[in-house]
Amino acid sequence: MNINSILTFEGVYKYYEKGGLIKDVLIDVTFSLEPDTINLINGPSGSGKTTIIYLAALLKKPDAGEIRILGNKTNSLNEKERSNLIREQIGIIYQRSNLIPNLTAIENVMLPMISRDKEKAQKLLEKVEIKDFHRFPVDLSFEDEQKVALARSLVNDPSIILTDEPTAELNSNSTKIFMDLLDKLDTVTVLMTSDNKLLSEYSDHTFELKEGAIR
């Protein structure tokens, strides 16, 4: 294990049971992410990419193996410890932005804040090129919704940003704009899944996932 790694999977397995049958989703997955890097997981639909994101986000637990964040084991954390670690160290961007419809852009950004700081939220929105802080999600383009979601993921100064197919509904120009913003982040490690070849141009490390295993 690299002691400087932000996120480490050590021999991680995950399976699901359906109809009395057990399906292996992840098989002996092992990798480490270094600080301040963009990392991409490629793989066909059903290969286990989304499961890796949910495990890395501590929203699911592995059936075997260990997941470490900043060198710390996470499998044995209780619910409070897990929740605190998610809030303090992990930012999440979903394929759909998951903004709260009746909250403005700045209110959405401030929602997960540990320390309520409107000025910080405004600066983050400016950083992702959102100028009108008081628009509601219904008034935003999908590109701008993802920008607000990016700002929201940064509010607690996380060590890692996790995102599953963040540009799936963006055109190539909007994808480039979004990835340029990710590329400019300082001291944040990014792990994302996608089959979009454009994203690989921004990736420091690319992992190929096939039939649940890193190849």
C-alpha positions, 0 to 999 in steps of 0.5 A, a space after each residue: 500500500 502506498 501511504 500517500 494514496 488518497 483512495 486504495 482498494 485492496 482485493 475488493 470483492 462485491 457480489 449480489 444475490 438474485 433469485 437464489 443465484 450469486 453474481 460476482 460484480 467485482 473480483 479482487 479489485 486493487 488500485 490506488 489513487 495518488 493526490 491531485 490526479 484525475 483517474 478514469 475507470 473505463 468499461 462496458 455497461 454492467 462491468 461494475 464501474 458504478 459499484 466501484 463509485 458507490 464503494 469508494 463513496 462508502 455508500 456500500 460495503 465490500 463483501 471482501 477486501 479493504 477500502 482505505 481513505 487517506 490510509 485509514 481502513 473504512 470497513 469497520 467504521 460505525 455509521 457516525 464515523 462513516 457519515 463524518 468521513 463522507 462529509 469531510 473527505 468525499 465529494 460526489 457528483 451524480 450523472 444527473 445533478 441531483 439538485 434540490 428543485 426548490 433551492 437556488 444554485 447557492 442554496 444547493 451549494 450550501 446544503 452540505 456545508 459543515 460550516 455555513 459560509 455564503 461567501 465561500 459558496 459564492 466563490 465556488 460558483 464563480 470558480 465554476 463559471 456560474 454568475 447568477 447564484 439565485 437561479 433555480 435548477 429549472 432555469 439552468 441548462 444541464 451543463 450549468 446544473 453539473 457546474 453547480 453540482 461540482 461546486 457543491 461537491 467542493 464545499 467541504 474541501 474534500 480530498 477526493 471527488 467521485 463521479 459516475 458518468 458526469 458528462 453522459 448527457 453533455 455534448 462534446 463542447 460542454 464536456 470539454 468545459 466541464 472537464 477543463 474545470 475539473 482539471 483546474 482543481 487544486 489538491 483534489 483527487 478525482 475518480 470518474 467512470 465513463 466510456 467517453 474517449 474525450 475524458 481519457 485525454 484528461 486522465 492521469 491514470 486509466 483503469 480498464 474494468 472488464 467482467 468485474 476485474 481490473 485488467 
